Amino acid sequence: MWQRIAAATVCLMFLRAGAAMSADEPSADEAAEENATTSPIQMESRPLYVGEIRKIAGGKITVRRASEENAGGIDGDLEVGRYVAMVAETPENRDPNDMRLLQANVTDFADGVATLEQSRGVAGKLKSGFQLAFFAVRGADEEQLAAAPELTAVEIDESQPAGSVEAARAAARVSAATNNVKQIILGLHSFHDTLKGMPPAVIHGPDGEPWHSWRVLILPFIEEAAVYDEYKFDEPWNGPNNSKLLDKMPDVYRDPAYGDDEGHFTHFAAITGEGMAFTAEGTRFDGKDIRSGRRGGRTLSQFTNEDGSSMTLLIGSVSPEREIPWLKPEDVVVDDAFPGFDDQAGFAAPHAIGDERFGIFGFADGSVVSLPSDLEIDVFRKALTFDAGDDYDRDELRSLGSRPARQADQAISVMYEERDGEPIAVLRLGASE
C-alpha cells in the first residue's frame, strides 16, 4: 500500500502540472512564500516504517508495525526523534489528498512498536486502527519542526515547473515498477512459507507439454485469488477456459515504463536454468491433481552461504516485444547463449534517467534493484546463480549503476500554508541532495 502511495504522491505532484506559467504570473514559490506559516521541511519520498495505532492514552500513542500486506514490504525501524507521518484512516485509503500529515514525536521504539508523545488535542483527533507511514526529515532542526503545525490536511501542489515534469514521471514509473517487483517476491515468499518451497517455473502436463506457470501459482498470494479460482488446472494455460483469463493480467505483472499497455504480455519473468533459482525443467503432474505438480521448486535453505538469498536474483524486466502471455509458462533461460540485456532473448531496460537505461530486478531476499543495460555480462551472471559461490559484492553492481531505488534521491518539500484560517500542508517534489 504505502510504496504505491509514495509513487502516487510523486505522480500527483507532477502529472497534473500544466504548461509553464507566463512571466507576468506569480510563481508557485512566490505564492507559497506569501501564505507560508513556516519555512519548508524536506521529507524523504519513501517511508521508513508503517504502523497501525493500537492505543491512545492522553497524548501517548502506541503504534505497532503494520501487517506485511498493509506495509507493502516496508520494514524499516525508527529511532527516537521527530518524523513526518502520513495518516490514513484505513489501509484502503490510497489517495494522498485524503490523508493528513502529522509531525510525529517518537519517544521510544522497540520490537516493532513505536511510542509517540503528541498534544492531547491532536491525539484526540486520531483513532485506533489508523495507519501511519513515517518519513525521515532532511536537514530540519528541532526548532523548525516544533514550529510546524502538528496535524494538518494535505494538498498536492499541481503547479510544478514544467521542466521537472518528465523527471518526476520517470521517478514515479521506477517507484511503481519497484513496488510491483517487491509484491511479486513477497508472493513467492508467501508461497514458499505455505508449501515449503518456491513454485516451479513451469508445470508440465501429462502430454509432456508446458501447461502452467509460476505466475498463476502465486495468484492467491498477490491478492488475486478470484482469478486463481477461475483458472482450471486440468487444461493447459491456453485451453478454452484459461485463455479467457488472458485479459485479467494482474497489475503487478505490468511495468508503467511501457505506458498504458493493456495487453496480456508480462513485463517480468523468472530467471531459469542450471544453477539458477528456478530450474528450466520445472515439474510434471497427471493433469488432474495440481498439488503434486506445484511442489518441487527450490527452497531458500538450498541457497548456500556463499550466494544466499541476498545475492541471488529471482525475476527481472522483460519487454512486451517478447510477447510472453502472462499465463504462459515461459521465462528467461540463462545458458551459454544468454545475451544479458536484449529485448528478444534476454532482459529489458525500459527505464531511463539521463542517458542511462536500466531494468528492475528482484533478489530472493525481497530487495529490489535497478541494473543498467551496460552491465558487464560476467558480473550479471554472478548475480543470477544461487549456489555457485560466486565471489562478488552487491556494491559491485551499484558501482556499475545499480541503485536500490532511484526515487529515493528525491525529497518531498512540505510547505505549510494558511487556508480559511486553518493550516494545510502543501507537498511538492524538492531537489535532489
C-alpha positions as CSV (number, residue, x, y, z in Angstrom):
1,M,0.0,0.0,0.0
2,W,2.5,2.7,1.2
3,Q,5.0,2.2,-1.6
4,R,2.1,2.8,-4.0
5,I,1.1,5.9,-2.1
6,A,4.7,7.2,-2.3
7,A,4.6,6.7,-6.0
8,A,1.1,8.2,-6.2
9,T,2.3,11.3,-4.3
10,V,5.1,12.0,-6.7
11,C,2.8,11.3,-9.7
12,L,0.1,13.6,-8.4
13,M,2.6,16.4,-7.8
14,F,3.6,16.4,-11.5
15,L,1.2,14.6,-13.7
16,R,-1.4,17.3,-13.2
17,A,1.1,20.1,-13.9
18,G,0.2,22.3,-16.8
19,A,2.5,24.3,-19.1
20,A,5.0,26.7,-17.7
21,M,3.4,29.9,-16.3
22,S,3.8,33.1,-18.2
23,A,6.3,35.7,-17.0
24,D,3.7,38.1,-15.5
25,E,2.1,35.4,-13.3
26,P,3.4,34.9,-9.8
27,S,5.3,31.6,-9.4
28,A,4.2,28.8,-7.2
29,D,7.2,29.5,-4.9
30,E,6.2,33.2,-4.6
31,A,2.6,32.4,-3.9
32,A,3.7,29.9,-1.2
33,E,6.0,32.4,0.4
34,E,3.2,34.9,0.8
35,N,0.9,32.3,2.6
36,A,3.5,30.2,4.3
37,T,3.3,29.8,8.1
38,T,6.8,28.1,8.4
39,S,9.8,27.5,6.2
40,P,9.6,24.3,4.1
41,I,10.5,20.9,5.5
42,Q,12.1,18.3,3.3
43,M,10.8,14.7,3.8
44,E,12.1,11.6,2.1
45,S,9.9,10.3,-0.7
46,R,9.8,6.7,0.6
47,P,8.6,5.7,4.1
48,L,10.8,4.1,6.7
49,Y,8.2,2.4,8.8
50,V,4.4,1.7,8.5
51,G,2.3,1.1,11.6
52,E,-1.2,0.9,13.0
53,I,-2.4,2.9,16.0
54,R,-3.2,0.3,18.7
55,K,-3.7,2.5,21.8
56,I,-4.2,6.2,22.7
57,A,-3.9,7.3,26.3
58,G,-3.9,11.1,26.7
59,G,-1.1,12.3,24.4
60,K,0.7,8.9,24.4
61,I,0.1,6.9,21.2
62,T,1.2,3.3,20.7
63,V,1.8,2.3,17.1
64,R,2.5,-1.4,16.2
65,R,4.2,-2.4,12.9
66,A,1.5,-3.0,10.2
67,S,0.9,-6.4,8.6
68,E,3.2,-7.3,5.7
69,E,0.2,-6.9,3.4
70,N,-0.6,-3.3,4.5
71,A,3.1,-2.3,4.8
72,G,3.8,-3.2,1.2
73,G,7.2,-4.7,2.1
74,I,8.4,-1.6,4.1
75,D,10.0,-3.0,7.2
76,G,12.5,-0.4,8.5
77,D,12.9,0.7,12.1
78,L,12.6,4.1,13.8
79,E,14.9,5.9,16.2
80,V,13.8,8.3,18.9
81,G,13.2,11.7,17.3
82,R,10.8,13.6,15.0
83,Y,9.4,12.3,11.8
84,V,6.7,13.4,9.3
85,A,3.9,10.8,9.2
86,M,1.2,10.4,6.6
87,V,-2.1,9.4,8.4
88,A,-4.7,7.2,6.6
89,E,-7.9,6.2,8.4
90,T,-7.9,2.8,6.6
91,P,-5.4,0.6,4.7
92,E,-7.6,1.1,1.6
93,N,-7.2,4.9,1.7
94,R,-4.5,5.4,-1.0
95,D,-5.1,9.0,-2.2
96,P,-2.6,11.4,-0.5
97,N,-5.1,14.2,-0.9
98,D,-7.4,12.4,1.6
99,M,-4.8,11.9,4.2
100,R,-3.4,14.1,7.0
101,L,0.2,15.0,7.9
102,L,1.4,14.5,11.4
103,Q,4.6,15.9,13.0
104,A,5.3,12.7,14.9
105,N,7.4,12.8,18.1
106,V,8.8,9.3,18.6
107,T,9.9,8.8,22.2
108,D,10.5,5.1,22.2
109,F,10.9,2.2,19.7
110,A,11.3,-1.5,20.5
111,D,10.3,-4.7,18.9
112,G,8.5,-3.0,16.1
113,V,6.4,-0.9,18.4
114,A,6.7,2.9,18.4
115,T,5.6,5.2,21.2
116,L,4.6,8.8,20.3
117,E,4.1,11.8,22.5
118,Q,1.7,14.3,21.0
119,S,-0.6,17.0,22.3
120,R,-3.8,15.8,23.8
121,G,-5.8,17.8,21.2
122,V,-4.1,16.1,18.3
123,A,-4.2,12.7,19.9
124,G,-8.0,13.2,20.3
125,K,-8.3,13.5,16.5
126,L,-6.7,10.1,15.9
127,K,-8.2,6.7,16.5
128,S,-7.1,3.1,17.0
129,G,-6.8,1.4,13.6
130,F,-5.5,4.5,11.8
131,Q,-2.5,3.7,9.5
132,L,0.7,5.8,9.8
133,A,3.6,5.9,7.4
134,F,6.7,7.5,8.9
135,F,9.1,9.5,6.6
136,A,12.6,10.7,7.6
137,V,13.2,14.5,7.5
138,R,16.2,16.1,5.8
139,G,18.1,18.8,7.4
140,A,15.4,20.4,9.6
141,D,16.4,21.3,13.2
142,E,14.2,20.8,16.3
143,E,13.1,24.5,16.3
144,Q,11.9,24.3,12.8
145,L,10.0,21.1,13.4
146,A,8.5,22.3,16.6
147,A,7.2,25.4,14.8
148,A,5.3,23.4,12.2
149,P,1.6,22.6,12.7
150,E,1.2,19.3,14.5
151,L,-1.6,17.8,12.3
152,T,-2.9,19.2,9.0
153,A,-4.8,18.3,5.9
154,V,-2.7,17.5,2.8
155,E,-2.7,19.1,-0.6
156,I,-0.6,18.1,-3.6
157,D,0.9,21.1,-5.4
158,E,-0.3,21.0,-9.0
159,S,1.8,23.8,-10.4
160,Q,5.3,22.4,-10.7
161,P,8.0,23.8,-13.0
162,A,7.4,22.4,-16.5
163,G,11.0,21.2,-16.8
164,S,10.5,18.9,-13.8
165,V,7.5,17.0,-15.2
166,E,9.2,14.3,-17.2
167,A,11.8,13.7,-14.5
168,A,9.1,13.2,-11.9
169,R,7.2,10.9,-14.2
170,A,10.3,8.8,-14.7
171,A,10.8,8.6,-11.0
172,A,7.2,7.6,-10.4
173,R,7.4,4.9,-13.0
174,V,10.5,3.5,-11.4
175,S,8.9,3.6,-8.0
176,A,5.7,1.8,-9.2
177,A,7.7,-0.9,-11.1
178,T,9.9,-1.4,-8.0
179,N,6.8,-1.9,-5.9
180,N,5.4,-4.4,-8.4
181,V,8.6,-6.5,-8.3
182,K,8.5,-6.3,-4.5
183,Q,4.9,-7.6,-4.4
184,I,5.8,-10.4,-6.7
185,I,8.7,-11.5,-4.5
186,L,6.5,-11.2,-1.4
187,G,4.0,-13.5,-3.2
188,L,6.8,-16.0,-3.9
189,H,7.9,-15.9,-0.3
190,S,4.3,-16.5,0.9
191,F,4.0,-19.4,-1.5
192,H,7.3,-20.8,-0.1
193,D,6.2,-20.4,3.5
194,T,2.9,-22.2,2.8
195,L,4.1,-25.0,0.6
196,K,7.7,-25.2,1.9
197,G,9.3,-24.4,-1.3
198,M,9.3,-22.0,-4.3
199,P,6.9,-22.7,-7.1
200,P,8.3,-24.4,-10.1
201,A,8.8,-22.0,-13.1
202,V,6.8,-24.4,-15.2
203,I,4.5,-27.4,-14.6
204,H,4.3,-29.9,-17.5
205,G,1.1,-31.8,-18.2
206,P,0.6,-35.5,-18.9
207,D,1.5,-34.9,-22.5
208,G,4.9,-33.5,-21.6
209,E,4.0,-30.0,-22.8
210,P,4.3,-26.9,-20.6
211,W,0.9,-26.3,-19.0
212,H,1.1,-23.9,-16.1
213,S,3.3,-21.0,-14.9
214,W,4.5,-19.8,-11.6
215,R,2.7,-16.6,-12.3
216,V,-0.6,-18.5,-11.9
217,L,0.5,-20.5,-8.9
218,I,1.2,-17.3,-6.8
219,L,-2.1,-15.6,-7.6
220,P,-3.7,-16.3,-4.2
221,F,-0.6,-14.7,-2.6
222,I,-0.7,-11.4,-4.5
223,E,-4.4,-10.7,-3.8
224,E,-5.6,-12.3,-7.0
225,A,-7.5,-15.3,-5.5
226,A,-10.6,-14.6,-7.7
227,V,-8.6,-15.0,-10.9
228,Y,-6.9,-18.1,-9.5
229,D,-10.3,-19.7,-8.7
230,E,-11.4,-19.2,-12.3
231,Y,-8.3,-20.9,-13.7
232,K,-8.6,-24.6,-14.5
233,F,-5.5,-26.8,-13.9
234,D,-7.0,-29.7,-15.9
235,E,-6.3,-27.9,-19.1
236,P,-3.2,-26.0,-20.4
237,W,-2.7,-22.3,-19.9
238,N,-4.2,-21.7,-23.4
239,G,-7.1,-24.0,-23.1
240,P,-10.7,-23.0,-23.8
241,N,-11.4,-21.7,-20.2
242,N,-8.0,-20.4,-19.3
243,S,-7.4,-18.4,-22.5
244,K,-10.4,-16.3,-21.4
245,L,-8.4,-15.1,-18.4
246,L,-5.6,-13.5,-20.5
247,D,-7.3,-10.1,-20.3
248,K,-7.2,-10.3,-16.5
249,M,-3.5,-9.9,-16.1
250,P,-2.7,-8.6,-12.6
251,D,-1.3,-5.1,-12.5
252,V,1.8,-6.4,-10.6
253,Y,2.9,-8.0,-13.8
254,R,2.9,-4.7,-15.6
255,D,5.7,-2.0,-15.8
256,P,4.4,1.6,-16.3
257,A,7.5,2.2,-18.3
258,Y,5.5,0.8,-21.2
259,G,2.7,3.3,-20.8
260,D,-0.9,2.3,-20.7
261,D,-0.2,-1.1,-22.1
262,E,-3.4,-3.1,-21.5
263,G,-2.1,-6.2,-23.3
264,H,-1.7,-9.6,-21.8
265,F,2.1,-9.9,-22.2
266,T,4.0,-10.0,-18.9
267,H,6.7,-7.3,-18.2
268,F,8.5,-9.5,-15.6
269,A,9.9,-13.0,-16.0
270,A,11.7,-15.5,-13.8
271,I,15.4,-16.4,-14.1
272,T,15.6,-20.1,-15.0
273,G,18.4,-22.5,-16.0
274,E,21.0,-24.8,-14.5
275,G,22.3,-23.2,-11.2
276,M,19.6,-20.6,-11.2
277,A,16.9,-20.0,-8.5
278,F,14.4,-21.6,-10.9
279,T,15.1,-24.7,-13.0
280,A,14.1,-24.6,-16.6
281,E,12.8,-28.2,-16.4
282,G,10.1,-27.5,-13.8
283,T,7.8,-30.3,-12.6
284,R,5.2,-32.6,-14.1
285,F,1.7,-33.7,-13.0
286,D,-1.1,-36.1,-14.2
287,G,-3.4,-33.4,-15.4
288,K,-5.8,-33.8,-12.5
289,D,-4.2,-33.2,-9.1
290,I,-2.2,-30.0,-9.3
291,R,-1.0,-30.4,-5.7
292,S,1.8,-32.7,-6.8
293,G,3.0,-30.5,-9.6
294,R,3.2,-27.3,-7.7
295,R,5.8,-28.8,-5.3
296,G,9.4,-29.3,-6.3
297,G,10.7,-25.8,-6.6
298,R,13.9,-24.9,-4.7
299,T,13.9,-23.9,-1.1
300,L,15.6,-20.9,0.3
301,S,17.6,-23.1,2.6
302,Q,19.3,-24.5,-0.6
303,F,20.9,-21.2,-1.2
304,T,24.5,-21.6,0.0
305,N,26.2,-19.3,2.4
306,E,28.5,-18.2,-0.5
307,D,25.5,-17.0,-2.5
308,G,22.4,-16.8,-0.4
309,S,19.0,-15.1,-0.9
310,S,20.5,-11.6,-0.7
311,M,22.9,-12.4,-3.6
312,T,20.6,-14.3,-6.0
313,L,18.2,-12.6,-8.4
314,L,14.8,-14.2,-9.0
315,I,13.0,-12.1,-11.5
316,G,13.7,-9.2,-13.9
317,S,12.3,-6.9,-16.6
318,V,11.3,-8.3,-20.0
319,S,9.9,-6.5,-23.0
320,P,6.4,-7.0,-24.2
321,E,8.0,-7.4,-27.6
322,R,9.0,-10.9,-26.4
323,E,5.2,-11.5,-26.4
324,I,5.1,-13.8,-23.3
325,P,1.4,-14.1,-22.4
326,W,1.3,-13.8,-18.6
327,L,-0.4,-17.3,-18.3
328,K,2.2,-19.0,-20.4
329,P,5.0,-20.9,-18.7
330,E,7.8,-19.2,-20.4
331,D,10.7,-17.2,-18.8
332,V,14.3,-16.2,-19.4
333,V,16.7,-19.1,-19.7
334,V,20.2,-18.4,-18.7
335,D,22.6,-20.7,-20.6
336,D,25.7,-20.3,-22.7
337,A,23.9,-18.2,-25.2
338,F,22.3,-15.8,-22.6
339,P,22.8,-12.3,-24.0
340,G,22.2,-10.3,-20.8
341,F,20.1,-7.3,-21.9
342,D,18.3,-8.0,-25.1
343,D,14.6,-7.3,-25.8
344,Q,14.2,-10.6,-27.7
345,A,16.2,-13.2,-25.8
346,G,17.3,-11.6,-22.5
347,F,16.2,-8.9,-20.1
348,A,14.9,-5.5,-20.9
349,A,15.9,-2.0,-19.8
350,P,12.7,0.0,-20.2
351,H,13.6,2.8,-17.7
352,A,15.8,5.8,-18.4
353,I,17.4,8.5,-16.3
354,G,19.6,10.8,-18.4
355,D,21.5,8.7,-20.8
356,E,21.4,5.5,-18.7
357,R,18.8,2.8,-19.3
358,F,18.0,0.1,-16.8
359,G,15.7,-2.7,-15.8
360,I,14.1,-3.6,-12.5
361,F,15.2,-6.8,-10.8
362,G,14.3,-8.6,-7.5
363,F,16.6,-10.5,-5.2
364,A,15.4,-13.6,-3.3
365,D,15.6,-11.7,0.0
366,G,12.9,-9.2,-1.2
367,S,15.2,-6.3,-2.1
368,V,14.7,-4.6,-5.5
369,V,17.5,-3.1,-7.6
370,S,17.8,-1.4,-11.0
371,L,20.6,-2.8,-13.2
372,P,22.0,-0.8,-16.1
373,S,21.8,-2.1,-19.7
374,D,25.6,-1.9,-20.0
375,L,26.2,-4.2,-17.0
376,E,29.1,-6.5,-17.7
377,I,27.8,-10.0,-18.5
378,D,30.3,-11.7,-16.2
379,V,29.1,-9.6,-13.2
380,F,25.4,-10.2,-14.3
381,R,25.9,-14.0,-14.3
382,K,27.3,-13.9,-10.8
383,A,24.1,-12.3,-9.5
384,L,21.9,-14.9,-11.3
385,T,23.3,-18.2,-9.8
386,F,22.1,-19.5,-6.5
387,D,24.8,-21.9,-5.4
388,A,28.0,-21.3,-7.4
389,G,29.7,-19.5,-4.5
390,D,30.5,-16.6,-6.8
391,D,32.9,-14.0,-5.4
392,Y,31.0,-10.8,-5.9
393,D,29.7,-7.9,-3.8
394,R,26.4,-6.2,-4.4
395,D,28.3,-2.9,-4.3
396,E,29.9,-4.2,-7.5
397,L,26.5,-3.9,-9.1
398,R,25.9,-0.5,-7.6
399,S,29.2,0.8,-8.8
400,L,28.1,0.0,-12.3
401,G,24.9,1.9,-12.0
402,S,22.5,-0.1,-9.9
403,R,20.6,1.6,-7.1
404,P,18.0,0.2,-4.7
405,A,15.6,2.9,-5.5
406,R,16.2,5.8,-8.0
407,Q,13.3,7.7,-6.5
408,A,15.0,7.6,-3.1
409,D,17.3,10.5,-4.1
410,Q,14.2,12.8,-4.4
411,A,12.8,14.7,-1.4
412,I,9.3,16.0,-0.9
413,S,9.0,19.6,0.2
414,V,6.4,20.3,2.8
415,M,5.2,23.9,2.8
416,Y,2.7,24.9,5.5
417,E,0.2,27.5,4.3
418,E,-3.0,29.0,5.8
419,R,-6.3,28.5,4.2
420,D,-9.5,29.9,5.7
421,G,-7.7,30.3,9.0
422,E,-6.5,26.7,9.1
423,P,-3.0,25.4,8.3
424,I,-2.6,23.0,5.4
425,A,0.5,21.0,4.3
426,V,1.3,21.5,0.6
427,L,3.5,18.8,-0.9
428,R,5.8,19.2,-3.9
429,L,8.8,17.4,-5.1
430,G,12.0,19.0,-3.9
431,A,15.5,19.0,-5.4
432,S,17.8,16.0,-5.0
433,E,20.6,16.4,-2.5
